[in-house]
Amino acid sequence: MSLMRNRALVYCFCVFVLEIFCFLNAYIYDLKGASIDSLRFQSKAESWLYDGELSFVIGAEFYIQFLGIIYSIIGVGEFFASQFGILCLVLAAYYFERLLKLFDVKSPYLWVPVFLLWPSLVTRATTTMREPYLILFSVLMVYFVVLYIRDRRISSALIAIMAAFFAALFHKAYCVFFVFFVPYVLFVVLRQRARFYKSKVFYVRLAFVCLLSFASGYVYLNFLEVRGLQPVLALLFGDTETMQAVVGSKSAREFRTTYDATIDFTSMWAVLYSFPVVVGYYMFAPFLWTVGNAYDLYATFEGGARAISLVIMCWLFYVFKEERKYLIPIFVVLCLLAIIWASGTTNYGTASRHHLTTNCMFMVFLAIFLRGRNGQQN
């Protein structure tokens, strides 16, 4: 009973803090740090509510329609629309806690404040941004893939794929992620133990291959001009000109936080040469010698925390050999998202928002590290 009470108090405290920031963002003072995007979503969602219609779109346009539907239910207003994001964060925290339980972390609810009250999260996720939804889907993907490896229930793997699909609707980066994540789950994570005609895994793979092939062809023939699909179609068909144009449009925007590192698509060697630099800047910029104010200093702290977490991750792979199979899918999802985000990000202000979708994975590594050897499975 005491454990349940403490757990409930932790969640109530976290939600209370989030609601305070939500109220401040909506009515008192703009703390978002991404007010341009937030106000754009609100304005376009309100316009869609009165003049728009449902259509097949991906990314920001899908979220505008989604927000417009919320407005049609509860009315136009930032504070009340933001409650859906807070609900997503609480659900994400619940499944994050369950993920830690899979690794035998003691009192995993104590990590909920770290998850929900991360400084760069509380200001950005308490408004009408997409990050709370993407965080939820990211946690669900990781949790259900790890759960499948433990219990071998195909339904767990299918839920992970569905989470990736819904994330793809909200952001075009997850559209690209979906292209890699689904084959990884179907052909690497899923294990076929019986002969192909006796294995459920074989038929799941066959069904998904047929479904995705049909869906890809249908989308290509009917929705080629949908803006959010352009990056993933460029990737599938090797259209380097479109890739360069997408990256160039972002690097052309000059902000104080812009860094001079973009992927060069002019040749394969240029991609291989520029890619590690881009990922390095995305993960760790701004560097200590470029700090100009308190915000830069905090961003540098987060980059340092990620660097330490990566070292811890390597240590976990070396020490906890029995748990390596559970850690690998977390590492794969983290790497895929980091690479995709890095490819289209050119300033550390935006990067800080994108890192919110993968912070939970670094926290898992840290929680296992602090758990120590006593929690290692036999």
Secondary structure by P-SEA (a helix, b strand, c coil): caaaaaaaaaaaaaaaaaaaaaaaaccccccccaaaaaaaaaaaaaaaaccccccccccaaaaaaaaaaaaaaccccccccaaaaaaaaaaaaaaaaaaaaaacccccccaaaaaaaccccccccccccaaaaaaaaaaaaaaaaaaaaacccaaaaaaaaaaaaaaaaacaaaaaaaaaaaaaaacccccccccccccaaaaaaaaaaaaaaaaaaaaaacccccccaaaaaaaaacaaaaaaaaaaaaaacccccccccccccccaaaaaaaaaaaaaaacccccccccccaaaaaaaaaaaaaaaaaaaaaaaaaccccccccaaaaaaaaaaaaaaaaaccccaaaaaaaacccaaaaaaaaaaaaaccccccc
